[in-house]
Amino acid sequence: MSDCTCETKLCVACDVKNCVHHTADDMCSAGKIQVGHGEASTSSDTRCDTFRAK
């Protein structure tokens, strides 16, 4: 993950209930989110590299 020093906060909805960053109100609590998988043509070609299993 890059060493981004972001100044804005976004609300990120998340349906992945087995991630340690998943909250009870279906949001992501991670301080940074890394989306990866190189090149993508569709949203299914991407993935959340911040995911960590509970």
Secondary structure, DSSP 8 states (H G I E B T S, - for coil): ------------B---TTBTTB-TTSBB--SS--EESSS-SSGGG-EETT--B-
